[in-house]
Amino acid sequence: LKMGFPPEQIDIIAEYGGQLARAGYNAEEVQAIMETGVETGTWNIDNLLDALKEGRIKAAEFGQGVDKAMK
């Protein structure tokens, strides 16, 4: 964990970690996504990761063809 991140970062990682791992993201990639969100002024890191999670869920609903095409 790096300085400058919201204090709730551990809770956010706990909430979305499993979903993001299933989406194929590793810890370094999730950290980079969060870092970019902070650097670009994303107003809510939780919303950013929730969008990734929900996108993954929706893609999985379409079937494996779409899921594989997104990687």
PDB file of N, CA, C and O in Angstrom, chain B, residues numbered from 101:
ATOM      1  N   LEU B 101       0.843  -1.179   0.000  1.00  0.00           N
ATOM      2  CA  LEU B 101       0.000   0.000   0.000  1.00  0.00           C
ATOM      3  C   LEU B 101       0.882   1.232   0.000  1.00  0.00           C
ATOM      4  O   LEU B 101       1.934   1.267   0.638  1.00  0.00           O
ATOM      5  N   LYS B 102       0.435   2.233  -0.722  1.00  0.00           N
ATOM      6  CA  LYS B 102       1.242   3.441  -0.850  1.00  0.00           C
ATOM      7  C   LYS B 102       0.569   4.611  -0.150  1.00  0.00           C
ATOM      8  O   LYS B 102      -0.636   4.602   0.099  1.00  0.00           O
ATOM      9  N   MET B 103       1.373   5.614   0.158  1.00  0.00           N
ATOM     10  CA  MET B 103       0.861   6.836   0.764  1.00  0.00           C
ATOM     11  C   MET B 103      -0.008   7.568  -0.246  1.00  0.00           C
ATOM     12  O   MET B 103       0.203   7.456  -1.454  1.00  0.00           O
ATOM     13  N   GLY B 104      -0.974   8.309   0.245  1.00  0.00           N
ATOM     14  CA  GLY B 104      -1.825   9.107  -0.614  1.00  0.00           C
ATOM     15  C   GLY B 104      -3.119   8.422  -0.997  1.00  0.00           C
ATOM     16  O   GLY B 104      -3.992   9.033  -1.615  1.00  0.00           O
ATOM     17  N   PHE B 105      -3.247   7.169  -0.637  1.00  0.00           N
ATOM     18  CA  PHE B 105      -4.477   6.458  -0.947  1.00  0.00           C
ATOM     19  C   PHE B 105      -5.485   6.686   0.171  1.00  0.00           C
ATOM     20  O   PHE B 105      -5.112   7.015   1.297  1.00  0.00           O
ATOM     21  N   PRO B 106      -6.752   6.512  -0.142  1.00  0.00           N
ATOM     22  CA  PRO B 106      -7.763   6.709   0.898  1.00  0.00           C
ATOM     23  C   PRO B 106      -7.556   5.733   2.045  1.00  0.00           C
ATOM     24  O   PRO B 106      -7.120   4.602   1.826  1.00  0.00           O
ATOM     25  N   PRO B 107      -7.863   6.158   3.268  1.00  0.00           N
ATOM     26  CA  PRO B 107      -7.644   5.287   4.425  1.00  0.00           C
ATOM     27  C   PRO B 107      -8.441   3.992   4.357  1.00  0.00           C
ATOM     28  O   PRO B 107      -8.069   3.004   4.991  1.00  0.00           O
ATOM     29  N   GLU B 108      -9.517   3.985   3.605  1.00  0.00           N
ATOM     30  CA  GLU B 108     -10.333   2.782   3.498  1.00  0.00           C
ATOM     31  C   GLU B 108      -9.810   1.815   2.440  1.00  0.00           C
ATOM     32  O   GLU B 108     -10.519   0.888   2.050  1.00  0.00           O
ATOM     33  N   GLN B 109      -8.576   2.020   1.971  1.00  0.00           N
ATOM     34  CA  GLN B 109      -8.019   1.193   0.899  1.00  0.00           C
ATOM     35  C   GLN B 109      -8.060  -0.297   1.234  1.00  0.00           C
ATOM     36  O   GLN B 109      -8.373  -1.106   0.361  1.00  0.00           O
ATOM     37  N   ILE B 110      -7.758  -0.674   2.454  1.00  0.00           N
ATOM     38  CA  ILE B 110      -7.751  -2.092   2.814  1.00  0.00           C
ATOM     39  C   ILE B 110      -9.160  -2.664   2.711  1.00  0.00           C
ATOM     40  O   ILE B 110      -9.343  -3.783   2.232  1.00  0.00           O
ATOM     41  N   ASP B 111     -10.154  -1.904   3.158  1.00  0.00           N
ATOM     42  CA  ASP B 111     -11.540  -2.363   3.031  1.00  0.00           C
ATOM     43  C   ASP B 111     -11.932  -2.516   1.567  1.00  0.00           C
ATOM     44  O   ASP B 111     -12.625  -3.466   1.200  1.00  0.00           O
ATOM     45  N   ILE B 112     -11.491  -1.585   0.736  1.00  0.00           N
ATOM     46  CA  ILE B 112     -11.805  -1.628  -0.698  1.00  0.00           C
ATOM     47  C   ILE B 112     -11.181  -2.870  -1.324  1.00  0.00           C
ATOM     48  O   ILE B 112     -11.834  -3.575  -2.094  1.00  0.00           O
ATOM     49  N   ILE B 113      -9.929  -3.137  -0.999  1.00  0.00           N
ATOM     50  CA  ILE B 113      -9.244  -4.315  -1.546  1.00  0.00           C
ATOM     51  C   ILE B 113      -9.942  -5.588  -1.077  1.00  0.00           C
ATOM     52  O   ILE B 113     -10.122  -6.524  -1.855  1.00  0.00           O
ATOM     53  N   ALA B 114     -10.333  -5.622   0.197  1.00  0.00           N
ATOM     54  CA  ALA B 114     -11.031  -6.798   0.716  1.00  0.00           C
ATOM     55  C   ALA B 114     -12.354  -7.012  -0.013  1.00  0.00           C
ATOM     56  O   ALA B 114     -12.735  -8.147  -0.300  1.00  0.00           O
ATOM     57  N   GLU B 115     -13.047  -5.923  -0.308  1.00  0.00           N
ATOM     58  CA  GLU B 115     -14.352  -6.033  -0.966  1.00  0.00           C
ATOM     59  C   GLU B 115     -14.232  -6.486  -2.415  1.00  0.00           C
ATOM     60  O   GLU B 115     -15.015  -7.319  -2.871  1.00  0.00           O
ATOM     61  N   TYR B 116     -13.261  -5.946  -3.140  1.00  0.00           N
ATOM     62  CA  TYR B 116     -13.186  -6.191  -4.575  1.00  0.00           C
ATOM     63  C   TYR B 116     -12.082  -7.152  -4.995  1.00  0.00           C
ATOM     64  O   TYR B 116     -12.024  -7.550  -6.159  1.00  0.00           O
ATOM     65  N   GLY B 117     -11.218  -7.525  -4.084  1.00  0.00           N
ATOM     66  CA  GLY B 117     -10.067  -8.352  -4.432  1.00  0.00           C
ATOM     67  C   GLY B 117     -10.417  -9.638  -5.158  1.00  0.00           C
ATOM     68  O   GLY B 117      -9.818  -9.952  -6.186  1.00  0.00           O
ATOM     69  N   GLY B 118     -11.372 -10.379  -4.640  1.00  0.00           N
ATOM     70  CA  GLY B 118     -11.760 -11.646  -5.268  1.00  0.00           C
ATOM     71  C   GLY B 118     -12.326 -11.452  -6.657  1.00  0.00           C
ATOM     72  O   GLY B 118     -11.986 -12.188  -7.583  1.00  0.00           O
ATOM     73  N   GLN B 119     -13.189 -10.461  -6.802  1.00  0.00           N
ATOM     74  CA  GLN B 119     -13.779 -10.186  -8.117  1.00  0.00           C
ATOM     75  C   GLN B 119     -12.712  -9.775  -9.126  1.00  0.00           C
ATOM     76  O   GLN B 119     -12.727 -10.227 -10.271  1.00  0.00           O
ATOM     77  N   LEU B 120     -11.793  -8.925  -8.702  1.00  0.00           N
ATOM     78  CA  LEU B 120     -10.751  -8.462  -9.618  1.00  0.00           C
ATOM     79  C   LEU B 120      -9.784  -9.584  -9.966  1.00  0.00           C
ATOM     80  O   LEU B 120      -9.271  -9.635 -11.084  1.00  0.00           O
ATOM     81  N   ALA B 121      -9.529 -10.484  -9.022  1.00  0.00           N
ATOM     82  CA  ALA B 121      -8.679 -11.642  -9.319  1.00  0.00           C
ATOM     83  C   ALA B 121      -9.357 -12.539 -10.348  1.00  0.00           C
ATOM     84  O   ALA B 121      -8.705 -13.034 -11.268  1.00  0.00           O
ATOM     85  N   ARG B 122     -10.666 -12.749 -10.197  1.00  0.00           N
ATOM     86  CA  ARG B 122     -11.404 -13.550 -11.176  1.00  0.00           C
ATOM     87  C   ARG B 122     -11.426 -12.876 -12.544  1.00  0.00           C
ATOM     88  O   ARG B 122     -11.523 -13.548 -13.571  1.00  0.00           O
ATOM     89  N   ALA B 123     -11.337 -11.553 -12.554  1.00  0.00           N
ATOM     90  CA  ALA B 123     -11.300 -10.818 -13.824  1.00  0.00           C
ATOM     91  C   ALA B 123      -9.917 -10.887 -14.459  1.00  0.00           C
ATOM     92  O   ALA B 123      -9.721 -10.438 -15.588  1.00  0.00           O
ATOM     93  N   GLY B 124      -8.951 -11.455 -13.722  1.00  0.00           N
ATOM     94  CA  GLY B 124      -7.617 -11.623 -14.279  1.00  0.00           C
ATOM     95  C   GLY B 124      -6.606 -10.580 -13.841  1.00  0.00           C
ATOM     96  O   GLY B 124      -5.469 -10.586 -14.314  1.00  0.00           O
ATOM     97  N   TYR B 125      -7.004  -9.676 -12.939  1.00  0.00           N
ATOM     98  CA  TYR B 125      -6.072  -8.661 -12.450  1.00  0.00           C
ATOM     99  C   TYR B 125      -5.224  -9.238 -11.330  1.00  0.00           C
ATOM    100  O   TYR B 125      -5.723  -9.983 -10.487  1.00  0.00           O
ATOM    101  N   ASN B 126      -3.928  -8.891 -11.321  1.00  0.00           N
ATOM    102  CA  ASN B 126      -3.085  -9.285 -10.197  1.00  0.00           C
ATOM    103  C   ASN B 126      -2.952  -8.087  -9.250  1.00  0.00           C
ATOM    104  O   ASN B 126      -3.459  -7.004  -9.540  1.00  0.00           O
ATOM    105  N   ALA B 127      -2.276  -8.282  -8.131  1.00  0.00           N
ATOM    106  CA  ALA B 127      -2.169  -7.231  -7.116  1.00  0.00           C
ATOM    107  C   ALA B 127      -1.511  -5.971  -7.659  1.00  0.00           C
ATOM    108  O   ALA B 127      -1.938  -4.860  -7.345  1.00  0.00           O
ATOM    109  N   GLU B 128      -0.473  -6.139  -8.474  1.00  0.00           N
ATOM    110  CA  GLU B 128       0.220  -4.977  -9.033  1.00  0.00           C
ATOM    111  C   GLU B 128      -0.696  -4.186  -9.958  1.00  0.00           C
ATOM    112  O   GLU B 128      -0.659  -2.956  -9.969  1.00  0.00           O
ATOM    113  N   GLU B 129      -1.512  -4.884 -10.730  1.00  0.00           N
ATOM    114  CA  GLU B 129      -2.432  -4.202 -11.645  1.00  0.00           C
ATOM    115  C   GLU B 129      -3.522  -3.451 -10.881  1.00  0.00           C
ATOM    116  O   GLU B 129      -3.887  -2.334 -11.251  1.00  0.00           O
ATOM    117  N   VAL B 130      -4.036  -4.057  -9.829  1.00  0.00           N
ATOM    118  CA  VAL B 130      -5.044  -3.380  -9.017  1.00  0.00           C
ATOM    119  C   VAL B 130      -4.433  -2.144  -8.367  1.00  0.00           C
ATOM    120  O   VAL B 130      -5.062  -1.086  -8.332  1.00  0.00           O
ATOM    121  N   GLN B 131      -3.215  -2.270  -7.854  1.00  0.00           N
ATOM    122  CA  GLN B 131      -2.529  -1.124  -7.256  1.00  0.00           C
ATOM    123  C   GLN B 131      -2.344  -0.023  -8.295  1.00  0.00           C
ATOM    124  O   GLN B 131      -2.530   1.153  -7.986  1.00  0.00           O
ATOM    125  N   ALA B 132      -1.981  -0.390  -9.521  1.00  0.00           N
ATOM    126  CA  ALA B 132      -1.791   0.601 -10.587  1.00  0.00           C
ATOM    127  C   ALA B 132      -3.108   1.283 -10.943  1.00  0.00           C
ATOM    128  O   ALA B 132      -3.130   2.486 -11.201  1.00  0.00           O
ATOM    129  N   ILE B 133      -4.197   0.531 -10.960  1.00  0.00           N
ATOM    130  CA  ILE B 133      -5.512   1.121 -11.234  1.00  0.00           C
ATOM    131  C   ILE B 133      -5.861   2.133 -10.148  1.00  0.00           C
ATOM    132  O   ILE B 133      -6.319   3.237 -10.442  1.00  0.00           O
ATOM    133  N   MET B 134      -5.643   1.751  -8.898  1.00  0.00           N
ATOM    134  CA  MET B 134      -5.939   2.658  -7.791  1.00  0.00           C
ATOM    135  C   MET B 134      -5.033   3.882  -7.836  1.00  0.00           C
ATOM    136  O   MET B 134      -5.482   5.001  -7.588  1.00  0.00           O
ATOM    137  N   GLU B 135      -3.760   3.671  -8.152  1.00  0.00           N
ATOM    138  CA  GLU B 135      -2.814   4.781  -8.234  1.00  0.00           C
ATOM    139  C   GLU B 135      -3.225   5.758  -9.331  1.00  0.00           C
ATOM    140  O   GLU B 135      -3.192   6.972  -9.129  1.00  0.00           O
ATOM    141  N   THR B 136      -3.607   5.236 -10.476  1.00  0.00           N
ATOM    142  CA  THR B 136      -4.051   6.091 -11.572  1.00  0.00           C
ATOM    143  C   THR B 136      -5.305   6.857 -11.173  1.00  0.00           C
ATOM    144  O   THR B 136      -5.452   8.033 -11.504  1.00  0.00           O
ATOM    145  N   GLY B 137      -6.198   6.193 -10.468  1.00  0.00           N
ATOM    146  CA  GLY B 137      -7.400   6.870  -9.991  1.00  0.00           C
ATOM    147  C   GLY B 137      -7.076   8.038  -9.081  1.00  0.00           C
ATOM    148  O   GLY B 137      -7.683   9.103  -9.194  1.00  0.00           O
ATOM    149  N   VAL B 138      -6.123   7.847  -8.177  1.00  0.00           N
ATOM    150  CA  VAL B 138      -5.711   8.925  -7.277  1.00  0.00           C
ATOM    151  C   VAL B 138      -5.034  10.040  -8.068  1.00  0.00           C
ATOM    152  O   VAL B 138      -5.330  11.216  -7.862  1.00  0.00           O
ATOM    153  N   GLU B 139      -4.124   9.673  -8.974  1.00  0.00           N
ATOM    154  CA  GLU B 139      -3.381  10.672  -9.754  1.00  0.00           C
ATOM    155  C   GLU B 139      -4.286  11.501 -10.657  1.00  0.00           C
ATOM    156  O   GLU B 139      -4.024  12.683 -10.878  1.00  0.00           O
ATOM    157  N   THR B 140      -5.343  10.897 -11.177  1.00  0.00           N
ATOM    158  CA  THR B 140      -6.232  11.612 -12.092  1.00  0.00           C
ATOM    159  C   THR B 140      -7.403  12.270 -11.377  1.00  0.00           C
ATOM    160  O   THR B 140      -8.259  12.889 -12.008  1.00  0.00           O
ATOM    161  N   GLY B 141      -7.434  12.133 -10.070  1.00  0.00           N
ATOM    162  CA  GLY B 141      -8.473  12.797  -9.297  1.00  0.00           C
ATOM    163  C   GLY B 141      -9.817  12.099  -9.315  1.00  0.00           C
ATOM    164  O   GLY B 141     -10.852  12.729  -9.099  1.00  0.00           O
ATOM    165  N   THR B 142      -9.809  10.792  -9.574  1.00  0.00           N
ATOM    166  CA  THR B 142     -11.060  10.050  -9.512  1.00  0.00           C
ATOM    167  C   THR B 142     -11.663  10.296  -8.140  1.00  0.00           C
ATOM    168  O   THR B 142     -11.010  10.086  -7.118  1.00  0.00           O
ATOM    169  N   TRP B 143     -12.886  10.733  -8.123  1.00  0.00           N
ATOM    170  CA  TRP B 143     -13.464  11.187  -6.863  1.00  0.00           C
ATOM    171  C   TRP B 143     -13.743  10.062  -5.891  1.00  0.00           C
ATOM    172  O   TRP B 143     -13.893  10.309  -4.694  1.00  0.00           O
ATOM    173  N   ASN B 144     -13.815   8.840  -6.369  1.00  0.00           N
ATOM    174  CA  ASN B 144     -14.126   7.753  -5.455  1.00  0.00           C
ATOM    175  C   ASN B 144     -13.523   6.454  -5.986  1.00  0.00           C
ATOM    176  O   ASN B 144     -14.028   5.885  -6.954  1.00  0.00           O
ATOM    177  N   ILE B 145     -12.462   5.989  -5.366  1.00  0.00           N
ATOM    178  CA  ILE B 145     -11.791   4.760  -5.785  1.00  0.00           C
ATOM    179  C   ILE B 145     -12.745   3.573  -5.681  1.00  0.00           C
ATOM    180  O   ILE B 145     -12.691   2.660  -6.505  1.00  0.00           O
ATOM    181  N   ASP B 146     -13.609   3.582  -4.684  1.00  0.00           N
ATOM    182  CA  ASP B 146     -14.581   2.503  -4.522  1.00  0.00           C
ATOM    183  C   ASP B 146     -15.465   2.397  -5.769  1.00  0.00           C
ATOM    184  O   ASP B 146     -15.732   1.294  -6.245  1.00  0.00           O
ATOM    185  N   ASN B 147     -15.917   3.530  -6.294  1.00  0.00           N
ATOM    186  CA  ASN B 147     -16.742   3.505  -7.510  1.00  0.00           C
ATOM    187  C   ASN B 147     -15.950   3.002  -8.707  1.00  0.00           C
ATOM    188  O   ASN B 147     -16.484   2.275  -9.544  1.00  0.00           O
ATOM    189  N   LEU B 148     -14.692   3.380  -8.791  1.00  0.00           N
ATOM    190  CA  LEU B 148     -13.837   2.931  -9.892  1.00  0.00           C
ATOM    191  C   LEU B 148     -13.728   1.405  -9.892  1.00  0.00           C
ATOM    192  O   LEU B 148     -13.923   0.768 -10.927  1.00  0.00           O
ATOM    193  N   LEU B 149     -13.421   0.828  -8.752  1.00  0.00           N
ATOM    194  CA  LEU B 149     -13.282  -0.627  -8.670  1.00  0.00           C
ATOM    195  C   LEU B 149     -14.631  -1.325  -8.800  1.00  0.00           C
ATOM    196  O   LEU B 149     -14.706  -2.434  -9.330  1.00  0.00           O
ATOM    197  N   ASP B 150     -15.692  -0.690  -8.323  1.00  0.00           N
ATOM    198  CA  ASP B 150     -17.019  -1.274  -8.491  1.00  0.00           C
ATOM    199  C   ASP B 150     -17.378  -1.366  -9.972  1.00  0.00           C
ATOM    200  O   ASP B 150     -18.001  -2.338 -10.399  1.00  0.00           O
ATOM    201  N   ALA B 151     -16.992  -0.367 -10.751  1.00  0.00           N
ATOM    202  CA  ALA B 151     -17.251  -0.411 -12.195  1.00  0.00           C
ATOM    203  C   ALA B 151     -16.515  -1.579 -12.841  1.00  0.00           C
ATOM    204  O   ALA B 151     -17.070  -2.264 -13.700  1.00  0.00           O
ATOM    205  N   LEU B 152     -15.270  -1.812 -12.434  1.00  0.00           N
ATOM    206  CA  LEU B 152     -14.524  -2.959 -12.956  1.00  0.00           C
ATOM    207  C   LEU B 152     -15.213  -4.266 -12.571  1.00  0.00           C
ATOM    208  O   LEU B 152     -15.349  -5.173 -13.392  1.00  0.00           O
ATOM    209  N   LYS B 153     -15.639  -4.350 -11.326  1.00  0.00           N
ATOM    210  CA  LYS B 153     -16.311  -5.564 -10.847  1.00  0.00           C
ATOM    211  C   LYS B 153     -17.605  -5.800 -11.614  1.00  0.00           C
ATOM    212  O   LYS B 153     -17.848  -6.907 -12.094  1.00  0.00           O
ATOM    213  N   GLU B 154     -18.426  -4.780 -11.731  1.00  0.00           N
ATOM    214  CA  GLU B 154     -19.711  -4.931 -12.417  1.00  0.00           C
ATOM    215  C   GLU B 154     -19.514  -5.241 -13.898  1.00  0.00           C
ATOM    216  O   GLU B 154     -20.265  -6.027 -14.477  1.00  0.00           O
ATOM    217  N   GLY B 155     -18.507  -4.625 -14.507  1.00  0.00           N
ATOM    218  CA  GLY B 155     -18.204  -4.929 -15.906  1.00  0.00           C
ATOM    219  C   GLY B 155     -17.838  -6.386 -16.081  1.00  0.00           C
ATOM    220  O   GLY B 155     -18.248  -7.021 -17.053  1.00  0.00           O
ATOM    221  N   ARG B 156     -17.080  -6.910 -15.160  1.00  0.00           N
ATOM    222  CA  ARG B 156     -16.682  -8.323 -15.197  1.00  0.00           C
ATOM    223  C   ARG B 156     -17.901  -9.229 -15.061  1.00  0.00           C
ATOM    224  O   ARG B 156     -18.024 -10.220 -15.781  1.00  0.00           O
ATOM    225  N   ILE B 157     -18.785  -8.897 -14.155  1.00  0.00           N
ATOM    226  CA  ILE B 157     -19.984  -9.706 -13.955  1.00  0.00           C
ATOM    227  C   ILE B 157     -20.834  -9.697 -15.220  1.00  0.00           C
ATOM    228  O   ILE B 157     -21.297 -10.748 -15.663  1.00  0.00           O
ATOM    229  N   LYS B 158     -21.040  -8.526 -15.800  1.00  0.00           N
ATOM    230  CA  LYS B 158     -21.851  -8.428 -17.022  1.00  0.00           C
ATOM    231  C   LYS B 158     -21.205  -9.195 -18.168  1.00  0.00           C
ATOM    232  O   LYS B 158     -21.895  -9.881 -18.923  1.00  0.00           O
ATOM    233  N   ALA B 159     -19.896  -9.085 -18.304  1.00  0.00           N
ATOM    234  CA  ALA B 159     -19.206  -9.805 -19.375  1.00  0.00           C
ATOM    235  C   ALA B 159     -19.361 -11.310 -19.198  1.00  0.00           C
ATOM    236  O   ALA B 159     -19.530 -12.039 -20.175  1.00  0.00           O
ATOM    237  N   ALA B 160     -19.304 -11.775 -17.952  1.00  0.00           N
ATOM    238  CA  ALA B 160     -19.455 -13.207 -17.691  1.00  0.00           C
ATOM    239  C   ALA B 160     -20.857 -13.684 -18.062  1.00  0.00           C
ATOM    240  O   ALA B 160     -21.038 -14.832 -18.469  1.00  0.00           O
ATOM    241  N   GLU B 161     -21.839 -12.809 -17.924  1.00  0.00           N
ATOM    242  CA  GLU B 161     -23.211 -13.170 -18.273  1.00  0.00           C
ATOM    243  C   GLU B 161     -23.376 -13.381 -19.776  1.00  0.00           C
ATOM    244  O   GLU B 161     -24.270 -14.112 -20.203  1.00  0.00           O
ATOM    245  N   PHE B 162     -22.534 -12.755 -20.573  1.00  0.00           N
ATOM    246  CA  PHE B 162     -22.618 -12.888 -22.025  1.00  0.00           C
ATOM    247  C   PHE B 162     -22.008 -14.190 -22.523  1.00  0.00           C
ATOM    248  O   PHE B 162     -22.262 -14.599 -23.656  1.00  0.00           O
ATOM    249  N   GLY B 163     -21.226 -14.830 -21.711  1.00  0.00           N
ATOM    250  CA  GLY B 163     -20.618 -16.091 -22.117  1.00  0.00           C
ATOM    251  C   GLY B 163     -19.116 -15.973 -22.251  1.00  0.00           C
ATOM    252  O   GLY B 163     -18.552 -14.880 -22.198  1.00  0.00           O
ATOM    253  N   GLN B 164     -18.488 -17.101 -22.422  1.00  0.00           N
ATOM    254  CA  GLN B 164     -17.031 -17.147 -22.430  1.00  0.00           C
ATOM    255  C   GLN B 164     -16.419 -16.453 -23.630  1.00  0.00           C
ATOM    256  O   GLN B 164     -15.290 -15.971 -23.535  1.00  0.00           O
ATOM    257  N   GLY B 165     -17.107 -16.380 -24.746  1.00  0.00           N
ATOM    258  CA  GLY B 165     -16.536 -15.724 -25.921  1.00  0.00           C
ATOM    259  C   GLY B 165     -16.214 -14.265 -25.657  1.00  0.00           C
ATOM    260  O   GLY B 165     -15.135 -13.793 -26.014  1.00  0.00           O
ATOM    261  N   VAL B 166     -17.135 -13.551 -25.037  1.00  0.00           N
ATOM    262  CA  VAL B 166     -16.912 -12.147 -24.711  1.00  0.00           C
ATOM    263  C   VAL B 166     -15.850 -12.037 -23.635  1.00  0.00           C
ATOM    264  O   VAL B 166     -14.971 -11.177 -23.703  1.00  0.00           O
ATOM    265  N   ASP B 167     -15.931 -12.909 -22.644  1.00  0.00           N
ATOM    266  CA  ASP B 167     -14.980 -12.894 -21.544  1.00  0.00           C
ATOM    267  C   ASP B 167     -13.548 -13.042 -22.054  1.00  0.00           C
ATOM    268  O   ASP B 167     -12.663 -12.297 -21.632  1.00  0.00           O
ATOM    269  N   LYS B 168     -13.314 -13.982 -22.946  1.00  0.00           N
ATOM    270  CA  LYS B 168     -11.969 -14.209 -23.480  1.00  0.00           C
ATOM    271  C   LYS B 168     -11.521 -13.056 -24.365  1.00  0.00           C
ATOM    272  O   LYS B 168     -10.335 -12.724 -24.386  1.00  0.00           O
ATOM    273  N   ALA B 169     -12.433 -12.446 -25.089  1.00  0.00           N
ATOM    274  CA  ALA B 169     -12.086 -11.342 -25.979  1.00  0.00           C
ATOM    275  C   ALA B 169     -11.629 -10.114 -25.211  1.00  0.00           C
ATOM    276  O   ALA B 169     -10.902  -9.284 -25.757  1.00  0.00           O
ATOM    277  N   MET B 170     -12.040  -9.981 -23.956  1.00  0.00           N
ATOM    278  CA  MET B 170     -11.693  -8.809 -23.159  1.00  0.00           C
ATOM    279  C   MET B 170     -10.313  -8.913 -22.541  1.00  0.00           C
ATOM    280  O   MET B 170      -9.813  -7.921 -22.009  1.00  0.00           O
ATOM    281  N   LYS B 171      -9.682 -10.066 -22.590  1.00  0.00           N
ATOM    282  CA  LYS B 171      -8.364 -10.230 -21.962  1.00  0.00           C
ATOM    283  C   LYS B 171      -7.272  -9.819 -22.901  1.00  0.00           C
ATOM    284  O   LYS B 171      -6.095  -9.889 -22.547  1.00  0.00           O
TER     285      LYS B 171
END
